[in-house]
Amino acid sequence: AGTGKTSLVAGWAASTSTPVAWLSLDETDRDGVQFWSGVIAALDPLAPGCGERALTMLRRPGTRARAVDRLITDLDAGERPPVVLVVDDFHVVDHDELVLESVSRFVRNQPGWLRLLLISRREPTLPLERMRSRGQLGEIRFGELRFLPDEAAELMTRLSPSLSAAGVEAAVQRADGWAASLQLAALAARSARARAAAPGPGYDDDVLVHDYVLHEVLANEPSEIIETLSAAAIVPRMNPSLAEALTDRADAGELLRMAEARGLFVSRRGVDGWF
């Protein structure tokens, strides 16, 4: 849900009685030692001492896999109350094969009292199909996070109370349920009010959305996916055959499936091949 994802989960975390450990990732966590040190630090207040031996092993070169095994063993050593570990912005590290391998190992063997919640802009390269078939995976995608028109209008009214009814309606129609677009529209509306009171540079809705999509969402995406989405954007829905005709690419259907997995404004509608 774009910039709305953390606030949604934070609201859930505040309302649940289950203890929650939270780790927000950034570019420095692409290093496996840093990543697992962060996981251990996040878990330690809820499971004191659980990662001491693993942390010692992590500090020695070439021991990451054994350190993760050590962490799993120590976490599984006794019964504990249910705990949720939230790892936010997981897409930041999902290019690193070594990190993914160690996370996959952890996911397959985590103790029963621990629930792992990964928040990512795209589908992580983990054994998801195996986990789905075993009933070990719950998924919340854009379809579930999408704001309904009434919900979007309520959000816009809260974020920008002075925005006119016509302005709210226009923002809701443009966003099509996308939380980040609603927030950017509200920011642009507040900026417009500030410019009216004190003329000066401000934010424009089109510019904000353009910059966010270009720099935050599409910056590291393959050019063939971006070209396919751009060519197909003239229609509200498409199937692989229509996408091939619009893009003149035989692999357009596969690129649409990749775009969906990477969270790029494409959602599959049922099993009949339409997006």
C-alpha positions in Angstrom: 0.0 0.0 0.0 2.9 2.3 -0.6 3.6 4.8 2.2 0.5 3.6 4.0 1.8 0.2 4.8 3.8 1.0 8.0 1.0 3.0 9.5 -1.5 0.3 8.9 0.6 -2.4 10.5 1.6 0.0 13.3 -2.1 0.5 14.1 -2.5 -3.2 14.3 0.5 -3.6 16.5 -0.9 -1.0 18.9 -4.2 -2.8 19.1 -3.0 -6.4 19.7 -2.2 -7.9 23.0 0.5 -10.1 21.4 4.0 -8.8 22.0 5.5 -7.4 18.8 9.2 -7.0 17.9 9.8 -4.5 15.0 12.8 -4.2 12.7 12.9 -1.5 10.0 15.5 -2.2 7.3 17.6 0.2 5.3 20.5 -0.2 2.8 23.0 -1.0 5.5 21.1 -4.2 6.3 22.0 -5.7 2.9 25.0 -7.0 4.8 24.0 -10.3 6.3 25.8 -9.7 9.6 24.0 -6.4 10.0 20.7 -7.9 9.1 20.8 -10.8 11.6 22.3 -8.5 14.3 19.2 -6.4 13.8 16.8 -9.4 14.0 18.5 -10.5 17.3 18.3 -7.0 18.7 14.6 -6.8 17.9 13.8 -10.1 19.5 16.0 -9.7 22.6 13.5 -7.7 24.7 10.8 -10.4 24.2 13.2 -13.4 24.4 16.1 -12.2 26.5 19.4 -13.8 25.7 18.0 -15.8 22.7 20.7 -14.6 20.3 23.8 -14.2 22.4 25.6 -17.3 21.0 24.4 -16.6 17.5 25.6 -13.0 17.7 29.1 -14.2 18.8 29.2 -16.5 15.9 28.1 -13.8 13.4 31.2 -11.8 14.3 33.5 -14.5 13.0 33.9 -14.6 9.2 32.1 -17.3 7.2 29.8 -18.5 10.0 26.5 -16.9 9.0 24.7 -20.1 8.2 25.8 -21.8 11.4 24.9 -18.6 13.3 21.3 -18.7 12.0 21.1 -22.4 12.9 22.3 -21.5 16.4 19.7 -18.8 16.7 16.9 -21.2 15.6 18.1 -23.8 18.1 18.2 -21.3 21.0 14.8 -19.9 20.1 13.3 -23.4 20.0 14.9 -24.4 23.3 11.8 -23.7 25.4 8.2 -22.7 25.4 7.4 -19.0 25.2 4.3 -16.9 24.8 3.3 -16.0 21.2 5.4 -13.2 19.7 5.3 -11.5 16.3 8.4 -10.3 14.6 7.8 -7.6 12.0 10.5 -7.0 9.4 9.6 -3.8 7.5 10.9 -2.8 4.0 12.1 -6.3 3.3 12.5 -5.4 -0.4 15.6 -3.5 0.6 17.5 -6.8 1.1 15.8 -9.2 -1.2 18.5 -8.8 -3.9 21.1 -10.4 -1.7 21.1 -14.2 -2.3 22.9 -14.9 0.9 20.4 -12.9 3.0 17.5 -14.6 1.2 19.1 -18.1 1.8 19.5 -17.5 5.5 15.9 -16.0 5.8 14.5 -19.0 4.0 16.3 -21.3 6.4 14.9 -19.3 9.3 11.4 -19.3 7.9 11.4 -23.1 7.4 12.5 -23.8 10.9 11.2 -21.0 13.1 9.7 -22.0 16.5 6.0 -22.4 16.8 5.6 -19.5 19.2 7.1 -17.0 16.7 5.2 -15.5 13.8 7.2 -13.7 11.2 5.5 -10.7 9.3 7.5 -9.5 6.3 6.4 -6.1 4.8 7.7 -5.7 1.2 6.8 -3.8 -1.9 7.3 -7.0 -3.9 7.0 -10.7 -3.5 10.2 -11.9 -1.8 12.2 -14.8 -3.4 11.4 -17.3 -0.6 9.8 -20.8 -0.8 6.3 -19.3 -1.0 4.7 -22.0 -3.1 5.8 -24.7 -0.6 4.6 -22.6 2.3 1.2 -22.0 0.7 0.7 -25.7 0.0 1.4 -26.5 3.7 -0.8 -23.8 5.0 2.1 -21.9 6.6 1.7 -18.6 4.7 -0.8 -15.8 5.0 -0.7 -13.0 2.4 -2.1 -9.5 2.3 -1.7 -7.9 -1.1 -2.9 -4.7 -2.8 -6.4 -6.1 -3.3 -6.9 -6.4 0.4 -5.1 -3.1 1.3 -6.8 -1.1 -1.4 -9.0 1.7 0.0 -12.7 1.6 -1.1 -14.1 4.9 -2.4 -15.8 5.7 0.9 -12.7 4.8 2.9 -10.5 6.9 0.6 -12.8 9.9 0.9 -12.8 9.6 4.7 -9.0 9.4 4.7 -8.6 12.5 2.4 -11.0 14.4 4.7 -8.9 13.6 7.7 -5.6 14.3 6.0 -6.8 17.6 4.4 -10.0 18.8 6.2 -10.2 22.1 4.2 -10.1 20.3 0.8 -13.3 20.9 -1.1 -15.7 18.0 -1.9 -14.8 18.2 -5.5 -11.1 18.0 -4.6 -11.7 15.0 -2.4 -13.6 13.2 -5.2 -10.9 14.0 -7.8 -8.1 12.7 -5.5 -10.1 9.5 -4.7 -10.7 8.8 -8.4 -7.1 9.3 -9.3 -5.8 7.2 -6.4 -7.9 4.2 -7.3 -7.4 2.9 -3.7 -3.7 3.5 -3.6 -2.8 4.8 -0.1 0.5 6.6 -1.2 -1.4 8.6 -3.9 -4.0 9.7 -1.3 -1.3 10.9 1.0 0.6 12.7 -1.7 -2.7 14.4 -2.8 -3.3 15.6 0.7 0.3 16.9 0.9 -0.2 18.8 -2.3 -3.4 20.3 -1.1 -1.8 21.5 2.2 1.1 23.0 0.1 -1.4 24.8 -2.1 -3.1 26.4 0.9 0.4 27.5 2.2 1.2 29.1 -1.1 -2.1 31.0 -1.0 -1.3 32.3 2.4 2.4 33.0 1.7 3.4 32.8 -2.0 6.4 30.7 -2.6 7.6 27.3 -3.9 5.3 24.4 -3.1 4.2 20.9 -4.1 2.1 19.9 -7.1 0.1 16.7 -6.9 1.2 15.6 -10.4 4.9 16.3 -9.6 4.7 14.5 -6.2 3.2 11.3 -7.7 5.5 11.4 -10.7 8.6 11.8 -8.5 7.5 9.1 -6.0 6.7 6.5 -8.7 9.9 7.3 -10.7 12.4 7.4 -7.8 10.8 5.2 -5.1 8.9 2.5 -7.1 10.5 2.2 -10.5 14.1 3.3 -10.0 15.6 -0.3 -9.9 13.0 -2.1 -12.0 14.0 -3.8 -15.3 13.4 -1.6 -18.3 11.3 -4.2 -20.1 8.8 -4.3 -17.3 8.5 -0.5 -17.3 8.1 -0.3 -21.1 5.4 -3.0 -20.9 3.4 -1.2 -18.2 3.7 2.1 -20.0 2.4 0.6 -23.3 -0.4 -1.3 -21.5 -1.5 1.7 -19.3 -3.9 3.0 -22.0 -6.5 0.2 -21.1 -8.1 -0.4 -17.7 -7.6 -4.2 -17.9 -5.7 -6.6 -20.1 -4.8 -10.2 -20.7 -1.5 -11.6 -22.2 -2.8 -11.5 -25.8 -3.9 -7.8 -25.5 -0.6 -7.0 -23.8 1.3 -8.6 -26.6 -0.6 -6.6 -29.2 -0.1 -3.3 -27.3 3.6 -3.9 -26.7 4.7 -6.0 -29.7 6.4 -8.3 -27.2 5.8 -12.1 -27.2 6.8 -12.2 -23.5 4.3 -9.4 -22.4 2.2 -11.9 -20.4 5.1 -13.1 -18.4 6.2 -9.5 -17.8 2.8 -8.7 -16.5 3.1 -11.6 -14.0 6.5 -10.3 -13.0 5.1 -6.8 -12.5 2.4 -8.2 -10.2 4.9 -10.1 -8.2 7.0 -6.9 -7.8 4.0 -4.8 -6.7 3.9 -2.6 -9.8 0.3 -1.5 -10.1 -0.9 -4.7 -11.6 -3.4 -7.1 -10.0 -4.6 -10.5 -11.4 -8.4 -10.7 -11.7 -9.3 -14.4 -11.0 -7.8 -17.3 -12.9 -8.9 -16.4 -16.4 -5.7 -14.5 -17.3 -7.0 -10.9 -16.9 -5.0 -8.2 -15.1 
